[in-house]
């Protein structure tokens, strides 16, 4: 948090030195917008590229279960083998084949 304060202080000082304090309000609004986007960011990982219908279905599930419209970021992770993994903040919902196989492996060891 101290690093953030230092950076913010540096930006404010720079704007003052350049007589551009009027840009501060725009900067704050942009930061707020970015924070709202990050708060709604959901990472969707799959072994293969999903169809638009599959993505829309998952997006609708997030809306119905969590009550917000997600900003979906899709990533391909061939190591998942099948299924999907959703990352919502610190929460991970993993319904991948890789996870299931790892659970079976643990069960038989």
Order of alpha helices (4+ residues) and beta strands (2+ residues): alpha-alpha-beta-alpha-beta-beta-beta-alpha
